[in-house]
Amino acid sequence: MKEKKILRLGERELQLIFAFEERKQRLFTTKDAKAVLGGTDASVKNVLKRLKAKRRILHVERGKYLFAPMESGKEGLWTEESLAAVPFLVGGDGYCVGLLTALNYWGMTEQIPIVVYVITRKKKKGLEAFGARYVFVNMEVGDWVEREFSGAKVRISSVEQTIIDSLAMPRYALGVAEVAKGINAARKVIDWEKLTRLARAGKGVARRRLGFVLETMGLKKQSKALEEKFAGFSWLDPHWEKRRLGYSKKWGLMLNVPKEDLLEFKNGH
């Protein structure tokens, strides 16, 4: 019978773990560790190196660590705890969880995202941590609300902002047809005045896509509020097959998504 190797923890390793357990702190920096352990930078780094080797912490970014491994869902799907890590990983206020992750959170899609999409003002490389994959999308952070996940306060785009952002960057929301499905699912809770205001204040092409989608869905009053002059034509869905099915001169769009796909939700799909 093969003996199982027991990974023993040293005195300073236990000191650090007990300190963070007492604080219920899972996310920490090298500076936090030094405040607990004292000593030289080199000695602190050695403790962290040993804990990393024993898989008690994960080095997710320069000077940043996750303590007490987060449990990932089936097939590595995001969990509340992976959302709780977002503020720490971003390291500032210029962010919000959004796009497909927010669509799922607000019940606007049945698709389970295998990544956590985070909108940030600064460019940032994606990373993986304990089964969760983070993708940072560099765009303007719009309207958001604060929610609590596993004890951490996290910013997540509002229902209305999620729609605008998803139409501005449909590649991170499974396409315009999926957003149309989300709008239908949330139509009773959408603040239509707010949605119109955000659409007019944001990227022009998102407003035009929204207007076209709403009009196609039969929401004439809501789409009319978005009518405005435009310059040049854009694809309805830039990440769909670029095959012209027609044009919308009213909205300045090259149509490449069949109407039946935009209205697929009517068939219960």
C-alpha positions as CSV (number, residue, x, y, z in Angstrom):
1,M,0.0,0.0,0.0
2,K,1.4,3.4,-1.0
3,E,1.9,5.7,1.9
4,K,0.2,9.2,1.6
5,K,2.7,12.0,2.2
6,I,1.5,14.3,4.9
7,L,2.3,18.0,4.3
8,R,3.2,19.5,7.6
9,L,3.0,23.2,8.2
10,G,5.8,25.1,10.0
11,E,5.3,27.5,12.9
12,R,5.4,30.7,10.7
13,E,3.1,29.1,8.1
14,L,0.6,28.3,10.8
15,Q,0.9,31.8,12.2
16,L,-0.1,33.3,8.9
17,I,-2.9,30.8,8.3
18,F,-4.4,31.3,11.8
19,A,-4.2,35.1,11.5
20,F,-6.1,35.1,8.2
21,E,-8.6,32.5,9.5
22,E,-9.3,34.7,12.5
23,R,-10.0,37.7,10.2
24,K,-11.8,35.5,7.7
25,Q,-9.6,36.9,5.0
26,R,-9.0,34.9,1.9
27,L,-7.3,37.5,-0.3
28,F,-4.1,39.1,0.8
29,T,-0.9,40.8,-0.4
30,T,2.7,40.3,0.5
31,K,2.4,43.5,2.6
32,D,-0.5,41.9,4.6
33,A,1.6,38.8,5.2
34,K,4.6,40.8,6.4
35,A,2.3,42.7,8.8
36,V,1.4,39.4,10.4
37,L,4.8,37.7,10.3
38,G,7.3,40.6,10.7
39,G,10.9,39.8,9.8
40,T,12.6,40.5,6.5
41,D,11.0,40.6,3.0
42,A,13.1,37.5,2.1
43,S,11.8,35.5,5.1
44,V,8.2,36.4,4.3
45,K,8.6,35.4,0.7
46,N,10.0,32.0,1.9
47,V,6.9,31.4,4.0
48,L,4.7,32.2,1.0
49,K,6.8,30.0,-1.3
50,R,6.4,27.1,1.1
51,L,2.6,27.6,1.4
52,K,2.3,27.8,-2.4
53,A,4.2,24.6,-2.8
54,K,1.8,22.9,-0.3
55,R,-1.1,24.3,-2.2
56,R,-2.4,26.3,0.7
57,I,-2.2,29.6,-1.3
58,L,-2.3,30.6,-4.9
59,H,-0.2,33.3,-6.5
60,V,-2.6,35.1,-8.8
61,E,-0.7,38.3,-9.5
62,R,2.4,40.1,-8.5
63,G,2.2,40.5,-4.8
64,K,-1.3,39.1,-4.6
65,Y,-2.5,35.7,-3.2
66,L,-5.6,33.7,-2.5
67,F,-5.7,31.8,0.8
68,A,-7.9,28.7,1.5
69,P,-8.7,27.5,-1.9
70,M,-12.1,28.5,-3.3
71,E,-14.4,25.7,-4.3
72,S,-15.2,25.9,-8.0
73,G,-18.5,24.6,-9.4
74,K,-18.9,21.7,-11.8
75,E,-16.6,22.0,-14.8
76,G,-14.9,25.0,-13.3
77,L,-18.0,27.3,-13.5
78,W,-17.9,30.5,-11.6
79,T,-19.2,30.6,-8.1
80,E,-20.1,33.3,-5.5
81,E,-16.6,33.0,-4.2
82,S,-15.0,33.6,-7.5
83,L,-17.0,36.8,-7.7
84,A,-15.9,37.8,-4.2
85,A,-12.3,37.7,-5.5
86,V,-12.9,40.4,-8.2
87,P,-12.4,43.6,-6.2
88,F,-9.1,42.2,-4.9
89,L,-7.9,41.1,-8.3
90,V,-8.7,44.5,-9.8
91,G,-7.2,46.5,-7.0
92,G,-9.4,49.6,-7.4
93,D,-12.8,51.0,-7.9
94,G,-12.7,51.3,-11.7
95,Y,-14.5,48.0,-12.5
96,C,-17.8,46.1,-12.5
97,V,-18.7,42.5,-13.2
98,G,-20.6,42.6,-16.5
99,L,-21.5,41.2,-19.9
100,L,-22.4,37.4,-20.0
101,T,-21.7,37.1,-16.3
102,A,-24.1,39.9,-15.4
103,L,-26.7,38.6,-17.9
104,N,-26.6,35.3,-16.0
105,Y,-26.7,37.0,-12.6
106,W,-29.8,39.0,-13.5
107,G,-31.5,35.9,-14.9
108,M,-31.4,37.2,-18.5
109,T,-29.7,34.1,-19.9
110,E,-29.8,30.4,-19.1
111,Q,-26.2,30.1,-20.4
112,I,-23.8,29.4,-17.6
113,P,-20.6,31.4,-18.1
114,I,-17.4,29.5,-17.7
115,V,-15.5,32.8,-17.1
116,V,-16.0,35.8,-14.9
117,Y,-16.2,38.9,-17.2
118,V,-15.0,42.0,-15.5
119,I,-15.2,45.5,-17.2
120,T,-12.2,47.6,-16.3
121,R,-11.0,51.1,-17.2
122,K,-7.4,49.9,-17.3
123,K,-6.1,47.1,-19.5
124,K,-5.4,44.0,-17.6
125,K,-4.4,40.4,-18.5
126,G,-6.8,37.6,-17.8
127,L,-5.9,34.9,-15.3
128,E,-7.1,31.7,-13.8
129,A,-7.5,31.0,-10.1
130,F,-8.8,27.8,-8.4
131,G,-10.9,26.7,-11.4
132,A,-12.3,30.2,-12.2
133,R,-11.1,32.1,-15.3
134,Y,-11.2,35.9,-15.3
135,V,-11.4,37.9,-18.5
136,F,-10.9,41.7,-18.1
137,V,-12.6,43.7,-20.8
138,N,-11.2,47.2,-21.3
139,M,-14.2,49.6,-21.7
140,E,-15.9,52.4,-19.9
141,V,-17.5,51.4,-16.6
142,G,-21.1,52.5,-16.6
143,D,-24.1,52.1,-14.2
144,W,-23.6,49.5,-11.5
145,V,-25.1,48.3,-8.2
146,E,-23.3,46.7,-5.3
147,R,-24.0,43.2,-4.2
148,E,-22.4,41.0,-1.5
149,F,-20.8,37.6,-2.4
150,S,-19.3,35.5,0.3
151,G,-18.8,38.5,2.5
152,A,-17.3,40.8,-0.1
153,K,-19.0,43.8,-1.7
154,V,-18.8,43.5,-5.5
155,R,-19.9,45.9,-8.2
156,I,-22.0,44.4,-10.9
157,S,-23.5,46.3,-13.9
158,S,-27.2,47.1,-13.6
159,V,-29.8,45.4,-15.7
160,E,-30.0,48.3,-18.1
161,Q,-26.2,48.8,-18.3
162,T,-25.7,45.1,-18.9
163,I,-27.9,45.3,-22.0
164,I,-26.0,48.4,-23.3
165,D,-22.6,46.8,-22.7
166,S,-23.6,43.5,-24.2
167,L,-24.8,45.2,-27.4
168,A,-21.6,47.3,-27.5
169,M,-19.4,44.1,-27.1
170,P,-21.7,41.2,-28.2
171,R,-18.7,38.8,-28.5
172,Y,-18.7,38.7,-24.6
173,A,-22.4,38.1,-24.4
174,L,-22.9,35.2,-26.9
175,G,-24.2,37.6,-29.6
176,V,-27.1,40.1,-30.2
177,A,-29.7,37.3,-30.4
178,E,-28.8,36.2,-26.8
179,V,-29.2,39.8,-25.7
180,A,-32.6,40.0,-27.3
181,K,-33.6,36.9,-25.3
182,G,-32.3,38.6,-22.2
183,I,-34.3,41.8,-22.9
184,N,-37.5,39.6,-23.3
185,A,-36.8,37.8,-20.0
186,A,-36.3,41.1,-18.1
187,R,-38.9,43.3,-19.8
188,K,-41.0,43.5,-16.7
189,V,-38.1,44.8,-14.5
190,I,-36.3,47.0,-17.0
191,D,-36.4,50.7,-16.2
192,W,-37.1,51.8,-19.8
193,E,-36.4,55.5,-19.2
194,K,-33.0,54.6,-17.6
195,L,-32.2,52.2,-20.5
196,T,-32.9,55.0,-23.0
197,R,-30.8,57.5,-21.1
198,L,-27.9,55.1,-20.8
199,A,-28.1,54.1,-24.5
200,R,-28.0,57.8,-25.6
201,A,-25.1,58.5,-23.3
202,G,-23.1,55.5,-24.4
203,K,-21.5,54.2,-27.6
204,G,-23.6,55.1,-30.6
205,V,-23.6,51.6,-32.2
206,A,-25.0,50.0,-29.0
207,R,-27.9,52.5,-29.2
208,R,-28.6,51.6,-32.8
209,R,-28.5,47.9,-32.2
210,L,-30.8,48.3,-29.2
211,G,-33.2,50.3,-31.3
212,F,-33.3,47.8,-34.0
213,V,-33.7,44.8,-31.6
214,L,-36.5,46.5,-29.7
215,E,-38.3,47.4,-33.0
216,T,-37.9,43.8,-34.2
217,M,-39.4,42.6,-30.9
218,G,-42.4,44.8,-31.5
219,L,-41.5,47.4,-28.7
220,K,-42.2,50.4,-31.0
221,K,-42.5,53.0,-28.3
222,Q,-39.2,52.0,-26.6
223,S,-37.4,51.9,-29.9
224,K,-38.7,55.2,-31.1
225,A,-37.1,57.0,-28.1
226,L,-33.7,55.8,-29.5
227,E,-34.0,57.2,-33.0
228,E,-31.2,59.7,-33.8
229,K,-29.0,60.7,-36.7
230,F,-25.9,58.5,-37.4
231,A,-22.9,58.4,-39.7
232,G,-21.9,55.2,-41.6
233,F,-23.2,51.6,-41.3
234,S,-22.1,49.0,-38.7
235,W,-22.8,45.3,-38.5
236,L,-25.8,44.3,-36.4
237,D,-23.5,41.6,-34.8
238,P,-19.8,42.0,-35.6
239,H,-19.0,38.6,-34.3
240,W,-21.7,36.7,-36.3
241,E,-21.0,35.5,-39.8
242,K,-20.4,38.7,-41.9
243,R,-23.0,37.8,-44.6
244,R,-25.3,40.7,-45.5
245,L,-29.0,39.7,-45.3
246,G,-30.1,43.3,-45.8
247,Y,-29.7,46.8,-44.4
248,S,-31.6,48.9,-41.9
249,K,-31.3,52.5,-43.2
250,K,-33.2,53.7,-40.2
251,W,-30.7,52.3,-37.7
252,G,-27.5,52.3,-39.9
253,L,-27.0,48.6,-39.6
254,M,-25.8,45.9,-42.0
255,L,-28.1,42.9,-41.0
256,N,-26.4,39.6,-40.6
257,V,-28.6,37.9,-38.0
258,P,-31.8,36.4,-39.3
259,K,-35.0,37.8,-37.8
260,E,-36.1,34.3,-36.6
261,D,-32.8,34.1,-34.6
262,L,-33.5,37.4,-32.9
263,L,-37.0,36.2,-32.0
264,E,-36.0,32.7,-31.1
265,F,-37.2,33.2,-27.5
266,K,-40.8,33.2,-28.8
267,N,-40.3,29.5,-29.5
268,G,-39.3,28.8,-25.9
269,H,-35.6,28.4,-26.7
